[in-house]
């Protein structure tokens, strides 16, 4: 059984902690996990969050997929890696707008090795209210006078170690950043590489193709003229996979402090590869 999908949280101090501290703290971490797994394309129905009883001032959180699919089991490993990466980022004192190389360096130092983690940490830090969730956890532990510090570990590797005297720093820094934050644009176009499973095909006109993207159905138009010219000479069917450069419009929601994708705006800018379900070899070298 993988131990990469769990982490240990330790509250410093000799006395008992308030029950509200434990429940409120765990709720904030649960919200962070839900946010991360939504970014991965999974829903709360796809996994469960298990918490061990407190032991010697600590308890363990484990993300557990509800299915026995070995590929899906990696969901827990990646989610925990991204989660720890976000915590490391938020407590490292670096700018919210840090580039990907700086994030990679930080995660390497923390021995967070999942290859997708740096990009996901950057996306979540820049485009969601994750840092506000983390700030709230420091408010919670700061309000409990019995807690002298906060430690978070993965496989006995210490990722976070914050003494009580520094709690207020993370509360104040995040508040100041939030107050000074300006949204330069209310919407943008986000583009990245993606794998799409073909659901419905349209070879004539400008009709959108139907796909499954990260577990969700979408419709996307195809702007790639080179790909369109090859449609007559190559067979496609439901279940084939297209590796593409995918764009979509995102609108910023001020109340939620995050970007929300316009579901009618998906555009395939470039088809990078076509993998037929009948033949595992790529059909076209793009």
N, C-alpha and C positions, 0 to 999 in steps of 0.2 A: 504494500500500500504506500502511495506517495506521501511524503511528509513535506513536499514543496507547497502543498495547498493549505498549510496551516501556519499560524504565527502565535507567539506567546506575548501576552501583555502583563507587565508587572507594575503594581502600585507600590511605591516606596512608603515606608512607615511601619510603626509597631502596633498601632491601634486599629480598631475596626473602621471600615469606611461606611458612609451612608449608603443605604440601598438605592436611593435616587441617583447617587453618583454612578453606580454600576449600570443601572438600567438606562440612564440618559446617555452615558458614554457609549454603551454598546449600540444604542439606537443611531447615534451619529456615524459610527463605523459601518453599521448596516446600510445606511443611506449612501455612503461612499462606495460600498461594494455594488449596490444596485446601479449606481451611476456608471461604474466601470463596466459592468456586464452589459448594460444597455449600449455602451460604446462598442462593445464586442459583438453586438447583435443578438444577445440572449435576453430572455425575459426572466422575471422572478420564478416562474414555473419550471425553469430549466435547472435550478440548483437550490440547495438549502444551505443555511448558515448554522453551524453547530457550535455551541459554546460549552466548554467543560466547566464543572464546578470550580470555584476558587480554591487554590491550594498554595499555601505559603505566600499569600499576597499576590498570586498570579492566576490567570486563567488562559485557556487556549481558544482561539477562534479557528474553525476549519470550514473551508468552502467545499461543499460536496455536491457533485453533479448527481442528478436523479436518474441518470441512465447509465448503462454499463458499456457504452461506446468508448473504446480506449482513446479515440481522438478527442472526443468531448471531455474526457477526464482531464485533458490538458487545460481546460477552462479554469479549473481551480488554481493550477500552478501559475498561469499567466495573470489571473486576476490578483492573486496575492502579491506577485512580483510588481505589478503596476501599482497596487495599493501602497506597498512599502516605498516604491519610487516616489509616489506623491508625498508621502510623509517626509521622506528624506529631503525632497525638494523644498517643501514648505518650511522645514526647520534648518535649512542650510544657509539662509540669509542671502540667496541669490535672486536676481531679478525675475519677475514673472515672465518677462519677454526673452529669457535666455534661449540661445539657439540650441539646436539638437546635439551638437558636439559637446556642449557644456553639460547637458543632461546625461549623455552617454558616459562621460567621465565620472559624474557623481554616482551613477548606478553601478559602474564597475567598481568603484571604491567600496560600495556597500554589498558587493558580490551578488547583485541582481542581474542575472545573465540572460533572461528571456529576450530574444532578439526584437520582438515587437514592442517591448516595454518602453524604450525611450520615446518613440513617436507617440504612443498612447499617453504617456505622462505629459508630454508637451501639449497635446490636444486637450486633455482634460483640465490641466492647470490654466490654459489660456482661454478656454471656451466654456467653462462651467463655474459653478459656485463651490467647487470642492474645497478651496482654501478657507471658505467661510465655515464649512463643516469641521475642518481641523481646528480653526480658531475656537469654535464652540466647545470642542473637547477640552481645550485648555481652560476655558471658562469653568467648565464642570469640575475638573480636578482642582482648580485654584480655589473654588468655593468650599472644598472639603478640607478642613484644617488638618485632618489626620494623614493626608497624602503628602509625602516629602519628595516625591519624584515620580517620573514615568519612564519605563523602559519597554522597548518592543524588540523582540528577537525572532529570528527564523533559523531553525536548525541549530540552536545554541549560538548563533551569530548575532551580536548586538547591532541593531540597525539604528535605533533611537535611544538616547539616554539624556533626559532633560531634568535637571534638579528643580525643585519648587521655585527657587529664586528667579528662574528664567521663564516661568509660566507667563508672567505679565508681559514679557517682551514679545511673545508670539501673539498675544491678544492685541496689544497696541499696534504692532507692525501691520497686522492684517487689517485692522480697523482703518489705519491711516491710508493704506493702499486702496481700500475699498472706497474711502471718501474722495481720494484724489483720482480715482480711475475715471477715464473718459472713454466713451465708446466712439471711436473715430467714424465708423460707419455703422449704419443700422442693419446692413445686409452685405454679404460678400458671396463670392463664388469659390467653393472649396473643391479642389481637384486632387485625387490620389489614384494609385493603381488598385484595381479590385478584380476579384473573380466573380463572375455572374453565371448562374445556371439558367439556361434558356428554358422558358416556360411556354411562350407563344411567339410565333415568327410571322413577319409580314414582309413580303418581297416586293410589293408594289406600293407606289405612293410614298407619303411621308408618315405612315402609321408607325406608332411606337411598338417596339418589341417588348414582350413581357419577360421578366427575369426574377430569380430569387437571389437576393443580396443579403448576406449575413442573417439568413433565416426569415427574411421578410420579402413579400412580393413587391416589385416596383415595375414601372414602365419607363423606358428610356428611348429617346431618339438617337439615331446614329449619324454623326456628322462626317465620319471617316469615309471620304470618297474612294480611296484605294480599296477599302473593304467592300464597299457597295459594288464596285466593278467586278469583284471576284465572286459575287453571290451566284452568278449563273453557272460557274464552273466548279462549284463545291457544294456538297450536300450538308445540310444542317438538320438537326432534329431535336425534339424536346429532350432535355437532360444533358445536352452538350454544355461545355463550359467555355465561356469567352473570358480571356484575361484582357482587361481594358484599362484605359485611362478615363476615369469617370469624374464628371463635374456635376455639381448641384448647388443651387442657391440656398443660402442660409440667412434667416432673419433673426436678429437679436431680440430676445424677450427680456426686457429690463426687470420685470418682476421675478422671473426665474433665474436671471443672471446667466443665461446660456443661449447659444445659437440653436435654432430649430430649423430642420431641413424642410424646404418646400417640396412636397412629394411629387409635384407636377414638373419639377425642373431638372430631372436627371437627363444628362446628355453624355453619350459615349464619344469622347473626342478622338480616340484612337483605339483600334483593336490591335492588341499586341500578340495574341495567340488564340488559336481555336483548338480545343481538345474534344474529340468526338467520344461519346460514351461507348461507341462500337469499336473504337480503336484508341488505345491509350496514348498512341503517338500523336504529336501535334500534326494537324492537317496542313497548316500553312506556316512557312517560316517568315514571320513579319519583321 
